[in-house]
Amino acid sequence: MFGKKKKEIDEEYVKGEITRIDDDDVQLAVRNQEEIAEKIINSNMLKKYSELGKIMFGMLKDYRKGIYTKVPWFTIATIAFAFLYILNPLDIVPDFIPGLGYIDDFAVLTFGLRFIESDIHSYLDWKIEQADAENA
């Protein structure tokens, strides 16, 4: 998924990489939830996304289970790409570079969220409806 050629991170780069995501990548992201969550929580730059990350993992899991299907593939692929990018320690700016290592991870996550913001809101509305139905 991640080629050796270094590129500038912009919306076009992120969109292009998202189109390469397949179901195996989604499964890989879900399997590595703990490690990805740990990187988000332990990075000062990404920490503000920790709660949103939980919601995004919930969406991936509910999609994979087949209980939440009102979501475009592009949204699922965007979440998987962002998480796998964060998981990869040797991305465009390697994570081990102090002070700079998570800048590209932050950029990928931020661009991805721009693309899928309305789908996250729809998912949260669905979760509320499910909880209300269970409590009725």
C-alpha positions as CSV (number, residue, x, y, z in Angstrom):
1,M,0.0,0.0,0.0
2,F,2.8,2.5,0.8
3,G,5.3,2.9,-2.0
4,K,8.9,3.9,-1.5
5,K,8.5,7.1,-3.5
6,K,8.1,10.1,-1.2
7,K,5.3,12.4,-2.0
8,E,3.9,15.6,-0.6
9,I,0.8,15.0,1.5
10,D,-2.1,16.9,0.1
11,E,-5.8,16.0,-0.6
12,E,-5.0,14.5,-4.0
13,Y,-2.3,12.2,-2.5
14,V,-4.7,11.1,0.2
15,K,-7.6,10.5,-2.3
16,G,-5.3,8.6,-4.6
17,E,-4.1,6.3,-1.8
18,I,-7.6,5.8,-0.5
19,T,-8.6,4.3,-3.9
20,R,-6.1,1.6,-3.4
21,I,-7.6,0.3,-0.1
22,D,-9.3,-3.1,-0.3
23,D,-11.2,-5.2,2.2
24,D,-7.9,-6.9,3.4
25,D,-6.6,-3.4,4.4
26,V,-9.8,-2.8,6.4
27,Q,-9.4,-6.1,8.1
28,L,-5.7,-5.2,8.9
29,A,-6.8,-1.9,10.4
30,V,-9.4,-3.5,12.6
31,R,-6.9,-6.2,13.7
32,N,-4.4,-3.6,14.7
33,Q,-6.9,-1.4,16.6
34,E,-4.9,-1.5,19.9
35,E,-1.6,-0.5,18.4
36,I,-3.2,2.3,16.3
37,A,-5.1,3.6,19.3
38,E,-1.9,3.5,21.4
39,K,0.0,5.6,18.8
40,I,-2.9,8.2,18.7
41,I,-3.1,8.5,22.4
42,N,0.7,8.7,22.9
43,S,1.3,11.3,20.3
44,N,0.7,14.9,21.4
45,M,-0.2,15.8,17.9
46,L,-2.8,13.1,17.4
47,K,-4.2,12.9,21.0
48,K,-7.1,15.2,20.2
49,Y,-8.4,12.6,17.8
50,S,-8.5,9.8,20.3
51,E,-12.3,9.9,20.9
52,L,-13.0,10.4,17.2
53,G,-10.7,7.4,16.5
54,K,-12.9,5.2,18.8
55,I,-16.0,6.3,16.8
56,M,-14.2,5.5,13.5
57,F,-13.1,2.1,14.8
58,G,-16.7,1.5,15.8
59,M,-17.9,2.3,12.3
60,L,-15.3,-0.1,10.8
61,K,-16.4,-2.9,13.1
62,D,-20.1,-2.4,12.6
63,Y,-19.5,-2.2,8.8
64,R,-17.5,-5.5,8.9
65,K,-20.2,-7.2,11.0
66,G,-22.8,-6.1,8.4
67,I,-24.9,-4.2,11.0
68,Y,-24.1,-0.7,9.6
69,T,-24.2,-0.7,5.9
70,K,-25.4,2.9,5.1
71,V,-21.9,4.0,4.5
72,P,-20.1,4.5,1.2
73,W,-17.0,2.3,0.5
74,F,-14.9,5.5,0.2
75,T,-15.6,6.3,3.8
76,I,-14.6,2.9,5.0
77,A,-11.5,3.0,2.8
78,T,-10.7,6.5,4.1
79,I,-10.8,5.3,7.7
80,A,-8.7,2.2,7.0
81,F,-6.1,4.3,5.0
82,A,-5.8,6.8,7.8
83,F,-5.3,4.2,10.5
84,L,-2.9,2.1,8.4
85,Y,-0.9,5.3,7.6
86,I,-0.7,6.1,11.4
87,L,0.3,2.5,12.0
88,N,3.2,2.6,9.5
89,P,6.3,4.0,11.4
90,L,8.2,4.6,8.1
91,D,5.7,6.8,6.2
92,I,6.6,10.0,4.5
93,V,8.0,11.6,7.7
94,P,9.2,8.7,9.9
95,D,7.5,8.6,13.3
96,F,10.8,8.4,15.2
97,I,11.8,11.9,14.2
98,P,11.3,14.0,17.4
99,G,8.8,16.8,17.0
100,L,8.1,16.1,13.3
101,G,7.3,12.4,13.1
102,Y,3.6,12.7,13.4
103,I,3.0,15.8,11.2
104,D,2.2,13.6,8.2
105,D,0.0,11.3,10.2
106,F,-1.9,14.4,11.4
107,A,-2.3,15.7,7.9
108,V,-3.6,12.4,6.5
109,L,-6.1,12.1,9.4
110,T,-7.2,15.7,9.0
111,F,-7.7,15.4,5.2
112,G,-9.5,12.1,5.6
113,L,-11.9,13.5,8.2
114,R,-12.8,16.3,5.8
115,F,-13.9,13.7,3.3
116,I,-16.0,11.7,5.7
117,E,-17.3,14.2,8.3
118,S,-21.0,13.9,7.3
119,D,-20.8,10.0,7.3
120,I,-19.4,10.1,10.8
121,H,-22.4,12.3,11.9
122,S,-24.8,9.8,10.2
123,Y,-23.1,6.9,12.0
124,L,-23.5,8.7,15.3
125,D,-27.1,9.4,14.6
126,W,-27.6,5.7,13.8
127,K,-25.9,4.7,17.0
128,I,-28.3,6.9,19.0
129,E,-31.3,5.4,17.2
130,Q,-30.0,1.9,18.0
131,A,-29.6,2.8,21.7
132,D,-33.0,4.4,21.8
133,A,-34.6,1.3,20.2
134,E,-32.9,-0.9,22.8
135,N,-34.1,1.2,25.7
136,A,-37.7,1.4,24.4
